[in-house]
Amino acid sequence: SLVRPLSPSGEGLAPEALLSTTSIPVGELPRLIDQLTAADWLGADERWALARQPLADDSFETKDRVAGLMVLLYGQGPARICRLTTAHVLHDEKGVAPRLNKTPLRLPPPPDELVLKLVEIANDHARLVNSNELNAPWLFPTQRPGKPLNSKSLAIRLRRIGLPPESGRCAALFDLCTQIPPAIVQRLLGISPTATERWAAGAVRAGYAAEVAGRSVPAASMI
């Protein structure tokens, strides 16, 4: 399973202070779909094939591997990914769980190991990155003290290794919002039920839902 809610006992952290908990604007979907040309379109199977690259290829930097998985598996945009700190990652006897919204995600291997490695790297450079409301190291820092990587730079990094952030995120949201109940999507990813329904409708409009329905392993099995 790639998406598993953390038990209520893991609700102690409050890292939402740095992450917007507002819903993805419902008006964003038509713009994203219209921006994707036929050449840019990312099908369900292609999305999963791309996700295997950061999982298996250790020639990529850890920050790029984690960011790529956040985009392709959980539909997170570069702007939100860049704001993650070590305080957003819960590590206990049950495993590793990043908090993208109210309910953290319990990660399986190898994504859990990659996130832990990124936390270790961030902690090793804590002096440079401890400058935010949570007083915690940024997971995606820069050489400038207290400044995380910006979304434009992260998107460029992902494209350089063959991971398209726009179409990858769009495909992930189509998949997740088509097959997972809106309330769960909201708790895990911070997308409102209304926006979830819009993404699901967009998947139908784009012909994505039919492709997902024919897949051997549905996204719903990840919950």
N, C-alpha and C positions, 0 to 999 in steps of 0.2 A: 504494500500500500504506500502510495506517495503522499496521501493527504490523510492525516489522522488527528482528530482533536485531542488536545492535552486534557488530562483529568482536571476537575475543579481545583485540586490542590496546587496546581501550577499557576494559579491566578495572581500570585503575589507581586509580580513585576508590574510596573505601570509605564512602559516605554511609549505609550501612545502620545506622550507629550511632544515627541518629535515627528510622529507620523500623523498625517491628516486622517481623521476618522470619518470625514465626510465622504459621501458616496461619489463614485465616478459619475460625472454629469451625464444624465440620460441623453443629452444632445450630442454626446461625443461619438456615439456609435455610427450614425450616418456619415460623419466626417471621416472617421477612420476607414470605413468600408470604401468610400469614394476615393480615398487617397491611394488605395491599393489597386495597382494595375494588374492585368492578367499575369504579367511576368512576376509580380511581387506576391501573388496569392500563395498562401501556404496551406496545403491540405493537412488533414488529420495525421495521416501516415508520415508525411514529410516532417511534420512537427515532432513526432516521436523519434524519427530518425535523427533529426538535429539535436534533440535532447540527449541522445546517447553519446554525442561527441564530447561535451564537457564532463559527462560521467566517466568516460573511459580514457580520454586523452590528457595525460599529465604533463604534456608539453605546454598546455595553456596555463597562464597564471591562475592561482587559486581564486583571486577576486573575479576574474572573468568567468571561471567555471561556475562559481556560485551565482553570479549575476545572470548568466545565461540560463541556469536552471530556474531561477526565480521568474524570469520572463516566460520561458517555454512551458513550465509546469504549472505555475500559479498566476500567470497573467499580470505580473507586477511590472509597472513602468519604471524606466531608469530614474525618474525623479524621486520616487518612493524608495527604490533600492538604495540610492545614494545616501539617504537619511538614516539608514540602519546603523545602530551601534551595538557594542557587545552586550548592552543591557537588554536588547531585544531578543537575545538568545538564551533560553533556559536550558540548563544542562543538569540533570539529576540522575538518580538510579534507573529511571525509566527510559532515558535516552536524551536526545537533542530536539528542541522545539523552538523554532523562531516565532516570534509574535509579530504577525503582519497586521492583525487587528485585535479584537477582544479575546478570541480563543486561539492560543498558539497551535502550531502544526507539529505533530510528532513525525519526525523524519526517519525513513528507513536508511540503511546503508545502500550505496556509498554517499548519498547527499549529506547525511548527518556528519560523516567524517570530514567532508569538505568544509562544512560550516564551522566545525570545531577548529579545523586548521586555520581558517580565516580569523576566528576569534583569537587564537594564539598569536598569529602574526600581528593583529591589531594591538594586543596587550604588550607585545614586545616593543611597540612604538608608541606606547601610551603617552609619553611626554609630549609628543608632537600633536596628538589628536584629542587630548582631554580638554575640550572646549565646547561644551554644549549644555543644554538644560539638565541632562542626565548625568553629567560629569563622567561620561564613559567614552572609551575610544571609538572612533568611527570605524566601521568595518571596511569602508572604501575611502581611506584617507588620501591626501596628497602630500607633497613635500612642504606645503605651506602650513605652519602650525595652526591647528584648530579648524582647518578647512577640509571638508569632504570633497570627493570627486563630484563634479557637476554632471547633470544628466546628459548634456551634449557630448562630453568627453567619454562617458560610459557607453553611450550608444555607438560612438565611433569605434571604441575598443571591441565591442561585440561584433560589429560589422566586419572588422578586420580579421576575425577568426571564423567568419562565415555564419554568424548567428544574427539574423535580422530582428531587431528589437520591436519594430512596429508590427510587422506581419506575424511575428512569433507571439507577441502578446495578444493580438487580435484572435489568432487561432486558439490560443489557450482559453480565452474568455468565452469564445463560441462553444468550445468543448465543455468547459466547466458549467456554464450557465444553461446549456441544453440538457444536461443529465443530472445535475445536483440540485436539490431543493434550494430555493432562494434564501431561506432563513440560514441555512448552513453556509452558503456562499458569503452572506453578509457577515456572519460571525468570524469566518476564517480570513476573508479577503477584504472586508470593508466595503463591499458593493451592495447597495440597497436592493431590496426585492424588486422595486420598479426597474432599476437599471439592469438587474439580472434578466428580467423578462424582456427588456429591450435587446439585450445581447442574444438571448435565445431566439427572438424574432428575427434578428439580424442574421443569425446562422441559417435560418430557413430561407430568408431572402437571398443569401449568398450561395445557397445550395450546399452548405457545409453540413447541415444536419443529416442529410441523406448519406453522406460519406461516413459520418460518425456512426450512424445506425448500422452500417454494414461492417463495422470493425469487429474483430474477434474479442477484444478486451475493452469494454466500455469504461469511460471515465468514472462512472458511478461506482465501479468496483474499487476505486482508490479510497473511498471513504470508509 
